[in-house]
Amino acid sequence: MKYHSYYSVEQMLSIRITGNYEKNTEVAYSALFHYMEAANLKQLTPPYHVIERVGNVPYMTIKVGYV
């Protein structure tokens, strides 16, 4: 079963990771939050994790809304 929501946040940063999700999620969060701090952006949403697959390669996209 697949579920899709029509919820939309216009201003979002995202980063995509593969491999060891536990380790790489920490690195991705750090990169996103350092970028937001350097650009004077404020976090608007909690981080969203979207797990997908292209062919046989799984990956996770982490998104966070900002103002």
Jmol script that loads the backbone (N, CA, C; Angstrom):
load data "model"
ATOM      1  N   MET A   1       0.842  -1.171   0.000  1.00  0.00           N
ATOM      2  CA  MET A   1       0.000   0.000   0.000  1.00  0.00           C
ATOM      3  C   MET A   1       0.887   1.234   0.000  1.00  0.00           C
ATOM      4  N   LYS A   2       0.590   2.204  -0.832  1.00  0.00           N
ATOM      5  CA  LYS A   2       1.306   3.470  -0.860  1.00  0.00           C
ATOM      6  C   LYS A   2       0.365   4.578  -0.427  1.00  0.00           C
ATOM      7  N   TYR A   3       0.900   5.539   0.305  1.00  0.00           N
ATOM      8  CA  TYR A   3       0.116   6.678   0.759  1.00  0.00           C
ATOM      9  C   TYR A   3       0.857   7.946   0.356  1.00  0.00           C
ATOM     10  N   HIS A   4       0.159   8.883  -0.214  1.00  0.00           N
ATOM     11  CA  HIS A   4       0.737  10.171  -0.560  1.00  0.00           C
ATOM     12  C   HIS A   4      -0.122  11.264   0.050  1.00  0.00           C
ATOM     13  N   SER A   5       0.521  12.232   0.633  1.00  0.00           N
ATOM     14  CA  SER A   5      -0.175  13.351   1.249  1.00  0.00           C
ATOM     15  C   SER A   5      -0.087  14.563   0.330  1.00  0.00           C
ATOM     16  N   TYR A   6      -1.052  15.442   0.430  1.00  0.00           N
ATOM     17  CA  TYR A   6      -1.031  16.664  -0.349  1.00  0.00           C
ATOM     18  C   TYR A   6      -0.462  17.828   0.455  1.00  0.00           C
ATOM     19  N   TYR A   7       0.107  17.550   1.595  1.00  0.00           N
ATOM     20  CA  TYR A   7       0.725  18.568   2.432  1.00  0.00           C
ATOM     21  C   TYR A   7       1.940  19.126   1.713  1.00  0.00           C
ATOM     22  N   SER A   8       2.104  20.425   1.702  1.00  0.00           N
ATOM     23  CA  SER A   8       3.207  21.044   0.974  1.00  0.00           C
ATOM     24  C   SER A   8       3.868  22.121   1.818  1.00  0.00           C
ATOM     25  N   VAL A   9       5.181  22.116   1.832  1.00  0.00           N
ATOM     26  CA  VAL A   9       5.975  23.182   2.439  1.00  0.00           C
ATOM     27  C   VAL A   9       6.871  23.695   1.324  1.00  0.00           C
ATOM     28  N   GLU A  10       6.737  24.976   0.998  1.00  0.00           N
ATOM     29  CA  GLU A  10       7.435  25.530  -0.158  1.00  0.00           C
ATOM     30  C   GLU A  10       8.949  25.641   0.028  1.00  0.00           C
ATOM     31  N   GLN A  11       9.392  26.129   1.156  1.00  0.00           N
ATOM     32  CA  GLN A  11      10.825  26.352   1.354  1.00  0.00           C
ATOM     33  C   GLN A  11      11.407  25.204   2.175  1.00  0.00           C
ATOM     34  N   MET A  12      12.085  24.302   1.479  1.00  0.00           N
ATOM     35  CA  MET A  12      12.691  23.156   2.158  1.00  0.00           C
ATOM     36  C   MET A  12      14.109  22.946   1.661  1.00  0.00           C
ATOM     37  N   LEU A  13      14.965  22.583   2.582  1.00  0.00           N
ATOM     38  CA  LEU A  13      16.309  22.122   2.243  1.00  0.00           C
ATOM     39  C   LEU A  13      16.280  20.610   2.275  1.00  0.00           C
ATOM     40  N   SER A  14      17.099  19.984   1.459  1.00  0.00           N
ATOM     41  CA  SER A  14      17.137  18.528   1.497  1.00  0.00           C
ATOM     42  C   SER A  14      18.542  18.026   1.229  1.00  0.00           C
ATOM     43  N   ILE A  15      18.769  16.820   1.685  1.00  0.00           N
ATOM     44  CA  ILE A  15      20.034  16.136   1.467  1.00  0.00           C
ATOM     45  C   ILE A  15      19.721  14.651   1.309  1.00  0.00           C
ATOM     46  N   ARG A  16      20.449  13.976   0.458  1.00  0.00           N
ATOM     47  CA  ARG A  16      20.190  12.566   0.180  1.00  0.00           C
ATOM     48  C   ARG A  16      21.372  11.731   0.676  1.00  0.00           C
ATOM     49  N   ILE A  17      21.050  10.620   1.347  1.00  0.00           N
ATOM     50  CA  ILE A  17      22.097   9.745   1.863  1.00  0.00           C
ATOM     51  C   ILE A  17      21.851   8.304   1.430  1.00  0.00           C
ATOM     52  N   THR A  18      22.929   7.553   1.390  1.00  0.00           N
ATOM     53  CA  THR A  18      22.875   6.119   1.109  1.00  0.00           C
ATOM     54  C   THR A  18      23.768   5.411   2.115  1.00  0.00           C
ATOM     55  N   GLY A  19      23.746   4.109   2.075  1.00  0.00           N
ATOM     56  CA  GLY A  19      24.653   3.339   2.937  1.00  0.00           C
ATOM     57  C   GLY A  19      24.159   3.227   4.357  1.00  0.00           C
ATOM     58  N   ASN A  20      25.047   3.440   5.305  1.00  0.00           N
ATOM     59  CA  ASN A  20      24.758   3.305   6.731  1.00  0.00           C
ATOM     60  C   ASN A  20      23.882   4.484   7.179  1.00  0.00           C
ATOM     61  N   TYR A  21      22.567   4.270   7.186  1.00  0.00           N
ATOM     62  CA  TYR A  21      21.633   5.358   7.501  1.00  0.00           C
ATOM     63  C   TYR A  21      21.850   5.928   8.897  1.00  0.00           C
ATOM     64  N   GLU A  22      22.121   5.081   9.860  1.00  0.00           N
ATOM     65  CA  GLU A  22      22.289   5.565  11.235  1.00  0.00           C
ATOM     66  C   GLU A  22      23.448   6.551  11.326  1.00  0.00           C
ATOM     67  N   LYS A  23      24.578   6.211  10.759  1.00  0.00           N
ATOM     68  CA  LYS A  23      25.756   7.081  10.797  1.00  0.00           C
ATOM     69  C   LYS A  23      25.564   8.292   9.886  1.00  0.00           C
ATOM     70  N   ASN A  24      25.078   8.064   8.672  1.00  0.00           N
ATOM     71  CA  ASN A  24      24.971   9.136   7.694  1.00  0.00           C
ATOM     72  C   ASN A  24      23.853  10.120   8.002  1.00  0.00           C
ATOM     73  N   THR A  25      22.834   9.712   8.745  1.00  0.00           N
ATOM     74  CA  THR A  25      21.782  10.643   9.154  1.00  0.00           C
ATOM     75  C   THR A  25      22.359  11.717  10.071  1.00  0.00           C
ATOM     76  N   GLU A  26      23.223  11.324  10.967  1.00  0.00           N
ATOM     77  CA  GLU A  26      23.865  12.290  11.865  1.00  0.00           C
ATOM     78  C   GLU A  26      24.688  13.306  11.076  1.00  0.00           C
ATOM     79  N   VAL A  27      25.428  12.842  10.088  1.00  0.00           N
ATOM     80  CA  VAL A  27      26.231  13.732   9.243  1.00  0.00           C
ATOM     81  C   VAL A  27      25.328  14.655   8.429  1.00  0.00           C
ATOM     82  N   ALA A  28      24.234  14.119   7.902  1.00  0.00           N
ATOM     83  CA  ALA A  28      23.299  14.912   7.100  1.00  0.00           C
ATOM     84  C   ALA A  28      22.642  16.001   7.943  1.00  0.00           C
ATOM     85  N   TYR A  29      22.195  15.651   9.147  1.00  0.00           N
ATOM     86  CA  TYR A  29      21.597  16.658  10.038  1.00  0.00           C
ATOM     87  C   TYR A  29      22.593  17.781  10.308  1.00  0.00           C
ATOM     88  N   SER A  30      23.822  17.414  10.593  1.00  0.00           N
ATOM     89  CA  SER A  30      24.850  18.407  10.873  1.00  0.00           C
ATOM     90  C   SER A  30      25.039  19.337   9.684  1.00  0.00           C
ATOM     91  N   ALA A  31      25.100  18.776   8.484  1.00  0.00           N
ATOM     92  CA  ALA A  31      25.281  19.589   7.282  1.00  0.00           C
ATOM     93  C   ALA A  31      24.097  20.529   7.068  1.00  0.00           C
ATOM     94  N   LEU A  32      22.879  20.024   7.224  1.00  0.00           N
ATOM     95  CA  LEU A  32      21.688  20.864   7.046  1.00  0.00           C
ATOM     96  C   LEU A  32      21.649  22.005   8.055  1.00  0.00           C
ATOM     97  N   PHE A  33      21.892  21.686   9.327  1.00  0.00           N
ATOM     98  CA  PHE A  33      21.779  22.707  10.363  1.00  0.00           C
ATOM     99  C   PHE A  33      22.921  23.723  10.305  1.00  0.00           C
ATOM    100  N   HIS A  34      24.118  23.279   9.915  1.00  0.00           N
ATOM    101  CA  HIS A  34      25.213  24.238   9.732  1.00  0.00           C
ATOM    102  C   HIS A  34      24.916  25.184   8.567  1.00  0.00           C
ATOM    103  N   TYR A  35      24.348  24.653   7.500  1.00  0.00           N
ATOM    104  CA  TYR A  35      23.988  25.492   6.361  1.00  0.00           C
ATOM    105  C   TYR A  35      22.929  26.519   6.769  1.00  0.00           C
ATOM    106  N   MET A  36      21.911  26.079   7.499  1.00  0.00           N
ATOM    107  CA  MET A  36      20.856  27.005   7.926  1.00  0.00           C
ATOM    108  C   MET A  36      21.426  28.102   8.817  1.00  0.00           C
ATOM    109  N   GLU A  37      22.336  27.733   9.701  1.00  0.00           N
ATOM    110  CA  GLU A  37      22.946  28.734  10.583  1.00  0.00           C
ATOM    111  C   GLU A  37      23.763  29.742   9.776  1.00  0.00           C
ATOM    112  N   ALA A  38      24.560  29.261   8.824  1.00  0.00           N
ATOM    113  CA  ALA A  38      25.399  30.148   8.010  1.00  0.00           C
ATOM    114  C   ALA A  38      24.558  31.078   7.138  1.00  0.00           C
ATOM    115  N   ALA A  39      23.384  30.625   6.707  1.00  0.00           N
ATOM    116  CA  ALA A  39      22.520  31.419   5.839  1.00  0.00           C
ATOM    117  C   ALA A  39      21.457  32.200   6.615  1.00  0.00           C
ATOM    118  N   ASN A  40      21.549  32.203   7.940  1.00  0.00           N
ATOM    119  CA  ASN A  40      20.574  32.886   8.803  1.00  0.00           C
ATOM    120  C   ASN A  40      19.143  32.423   8.546  1.00  0.00           C
ATOM    121  N   LEU A  41      18.953  31.112   8.403  1.00  0.00           N
ATOM    122  CA  LEU A  41      17.630  30.535   8.205  1.00  0.00           C
ATOM    123  C   LEU A  41      17.160  29.926   9.517  1.00  0.00           C
ATOM    124  N   LYS A  42      15.854  29.965   9.752  1.00  0.00           N
ATOM    125  CA  LYS A  42      15.283  29.354  10.949  1.00  0.00           C
ATOM    126  C   LYS A  42      14.498  28.114  10.557  1.00  0.00           C
ATOM    127  N   GLN A  43      14.646  27.079  11.363  1.00  0.00           N
ATOM    128  CA  GLN A  43      13.946  25.828  11.109  1.00  0.00           C
ATOM    129  C   GLN A  43      12.457  26.016  11.344  1.00  0.00           C
ATOM    130  N   LEU A  44      11.638  25.592  10.362  1.00  0.00           N
ATOM    131  CA  LEU A  44      10.193  25.726  10.452  1.00  0.00           C
ATOM    132  C   LEU A  44       9.507  24.397  10.740  1.00  0.00           C
ATOM    133  N   THR A  45      10.064  23.302  10.233  1.00  0.00           N
ATOM    134  CA  THR A  45       9.444  21.983  10.387  1.00  0.00           C
ATOM    135  C   THR A  45      10.435  21.017  11.031  1.00  0.00           C
ATOM    136  N   PRO A  46       9.933  19.925  11.557  1.00  0.00           N
ATOM    137  CA  PRO A  46      10.858  18.873  11.975  1.00  0.00           C
ATOM    138  C   PRO A  46      11.447  18.233  10.712  1.00  0.00           C
ATOM    139  N   PRO A  47      12.558  17.529  10.826  1.00  0.00           N
ATOM    140  CA  PRO A  47      13.105  16.841   9.652  1.00  0.00           C
ATOM    141  C   PRO A  47      12.165  15.730   9.187  1.00  0.00           C
ATOM    142  N   TYR A  48      12.021  15.616   7.882  1.00  0.00           N
ATOM    143  CA  TYR A  48      11.234  14.548   7.274  1.00  0.00           C
ATOM    144  C   TYR A  48      12.194  13.563   6.626  1.00  0.00           C
ATOM    145  N   HIS A  49      11.925  12.292   6.785  1.00  0.00           N
ATOM    146  CA  HIS A  49      12.744  11.238   6.182  1.00  0.00           C
ATOM    147  C   HIS A  49      11.902  10.542   5.117  1.00  0.00           C
ATOM    148  N   VAL A  50      12.390  10.537   3.890  1.00  0.00           N
ATOM    149  CA  VAL A  50      11.696   9.881   2.786  1.00  0.00           C
ATOM    150  C   VAL A  50      12.617   8.794   2.249  1.00  0.00           C
ATOM    151  N   ILE A  51      12.199   7.542   2.399  1.00  0.00           N
ATOM    152  CA  ILE A  51      13.016   6.418   1.935  1.00  0.00           C
ATOM    153  C   ILE A  51      12.491   5.975   0.582  1.00  0.00           C
ATOM    154  N   GLU A  52      13.399   5.915  -0.398  1.00  0.00           N
ATOM    155  CA  GLU A  52      13.025   5.545  -1.758  1.00  0.00           C
ATOM    156  C   GLU A  52      14.069   4.604  -2.336  1.00  0.00           C
ATOM    157  N   ARG A  53      13.823   4.183  -3.551  1.00  0.00           N
ATOM    158  CA  ARG A  53      14.730   3.261  -4.229  1.00  0.00           C
ATOM    159  C   ARG A  53      14.744   3.619  -5.707  1.00  0.00           C
ATOM    160  N   VAL A  54      15.931   3.696  -6.280  1.00  0.00           N
ATOM    161  CA  VAL A  54      16.096   3.851  -7.718  1.00  0.00           C
ATOM    162  C   VAL A  54      16.773   2.582  -8.202  1.00  0.00           C
ATOM    163  N   GLY A  55      16.049   1.795  -8.982  1.00  0.00           N
ATOM    164  CA  GLY A  55      16.581   0.490  -9.369  1.00  0.00           C
ATOM    165  C   GLY A  55      16.763  -0.363  -8.124  1.00  0.00           C
ATOM    166  N   ASN A  56      17.965  -0.823  -7.895  1.00  0.00           N
ATOM    167  CA  ASN A  56      18.270  -1.614  -6.703  1.00  0.00           C
ATOM    168  C   ASN A  56      18.982  -0.794  -5.631  1.00  0.00           C
ATOM    169  N   VAL A  57      19.060   0.518  -5.818  1.00  0.00           N
ATOM    170  CA  VAL A  57      19.809   1.365  -4.887  1.00  0.00           C
ATOM    171  C   VAL A  57      18.846   2.116  -3.966  1.00  0.00           C
ATOM    172  N   PRO A  58      18.797   1.723  -2.680  1.00  0.00           N
ATOM    173  CA  PRO A  58      17.957   2.465  -1.736  1.00  0.00           C
ATOM    174  C   PRO A  58      18.676   3.728  -1.260  1.00  0.00           C
ATOM    175  N   TYR A  59      17.906   4.760  -0.976  1.00  0.00           N
ATOM    176  CA  TYR A  59      18.470   5.983  -0.428  1.00  0.00           C
ATOM    177  C   TYR A  59      17.419   6.657   0.449  1.00  0.00           C
ATOM    178  N   MET A  60      17.870   7.607   1.244  1.00  0.00           N
ATOM    179  CA  MET A  60      16.962   8.364   2.090  1.00  0.00           C
ATOM    180  C   MET A  60      17.200   9.855   1.828  1.00  0.00           C
ATOM    181  N   THR A  61      16.115  10.583   1.622  1.00  0.00           N
ATOM    182  CA  THR A  61      16.180  12.024   1.502  1.00  0.00           C
ATOM    183  C   THR A  61      15.679  12.605   2.821  1.00  0.00           C
ATOM    184  N   ILE A  62      16.462  13.502   3.380  1.00  0.00           N
ATOM    185  CA  ILE A  62      16.074  14.200   4.615  1.00  0.00           C
ATOM    186  C   ILE A  62      15.763  15.638   4.235  1.00  0.00           C
ATOM    187  N   LYS A  63      14.577  16.097   4.626  1.00  0.00           N
ATOM    188  CA  LYS A  63      14.115  17.448   4.288  1.00  0.00           C
ATOM    189  C   LYS A  63      13.758  18.190   5.554  1.00  0.00           C
ATOM    190  N   VAL A  64      13.976  19.491   5.529  1.00  0.00           N
ATOM    191  CA  VAL A  64      13.583  20.338   6.654  1.00  0.00           C
ATOM    192  C   VAL A  64      13.100  21.677   6.087  1.00  0.00           C
ATOM    193  N   GLY A  65      11.944  22.139   6.596  1.00  0.00           N
ATOM    194  CA  GLY A  65      11.416  23.432   6.160  1.00  0.00           C
ATOM    195  C   GLY A  65      12.076  24.570   6.917  1.00  0.00           C
ATOM    196  N   TYR A  66      12.172  25.718   6.255  1.00  0.00           N
ATOM    197  CA  TYR A  66      12.838  26.867   6.877  1.00  0.00           C
ATOM    198  C   TYR A  66      12.109  28.158   6.519  1.00  0.00           C
ATOM    199  N   VAL A  67      12.415  29.210   7.288  1.00  0.00           N
ATOM    200  CA  VAL A  67      11.965  30.568   6.969  1.00  0.00           C
ATOM    201  C   VAL A  67      13.166  31.481   7.017  1.00  0.00           C
TER     202      VAL A  67
END
end "model"
wireframe off; spacefill off
backbone 0.3
color backbone group
